[in-house]
């Protein structure tokens, strides 16, 4: 059996190298980088080729150039009414998110007397407790976005991981590994590894949607996970993206840092739009976790299905 190639989506490689599409395409041709396709038919390069590019001095210089050009464009987007337009878009999205999060919050509270959180050690109790944290984090994220805190992005993976652990406990209850992890969670206060949760969830999603292969689900989940992971780790690129630079003696020097609110309104709009995926995941996870286990009343199930359809339509 041939060894599976370690591929990196081209978009992820561009983000790692801090290059725009045109520069990346030129480099791929110049450096003779072979393009592959993953199971989701996304363009990819070998992980080894990405590592080679990361340590190429020419690429490093192009990266700095693209970063500064990108920051200039974000600065420009704040002019000629652009800032006000993006603020309107941000507020519109946040209003929608808050309404939908409020639905989850009220629904979660509604069933509180159905759950014995101190006596029972079931998947339902674990998921119910975890969803209290999910809803709190979703509200926290909205507050950060409202106040233009760019590094709110670190909350995205925490939200998704909490949802995934809750979902994992529900769909693996009754299985040996699931029961073991659930007991450890209750008795030893240790959460299961997220990689295991993602693998189990991808197989479950495949079982309810046979149109998509297991590898497709797993690649999609891993791709989103890696994208959201960048902001939770103390990596360099996400910090540089929101620093203001000025030119002096042909050098680019930091002019100011966003210790509080981010100066680039378009950047916050893009992050607010990306946050949609976590709100949607929370809605789907809530349905999966509780529709049978509590069980949810038909009216509540219909509300969640309607919310899911809205996000699916706008995705």
Secondary structure, DSSP 8 states (H G I E B T S, - for coil): ------EEEHHHHHHHHT--HHHHHHHHHHTT---EE-TT--EEEEHHHHHHHHT-HHHHHHHHHHHHHHHHHHHHTTTTTHHHHHHHHHHHHHHHHHHHHHHHHHHHHHTGGG--TTT--SHHHHHHHHHHHHHHHHHHHHHHHHTT-GGGGHHHHHHHHHHHHHHHHHHHTTSHHHHHHHHHHHHH-----HHHHHHHHHHHHHHH-TTS-HHHHHHHHHHHHHHHHHHHTT-SHHHHTT-EEEEETTEEEEEE--SSS-S-HHHHHHHHHHTHHHHHHHHHHHHHHHIIIII--HHHHHHHHHHHHHHHHT-
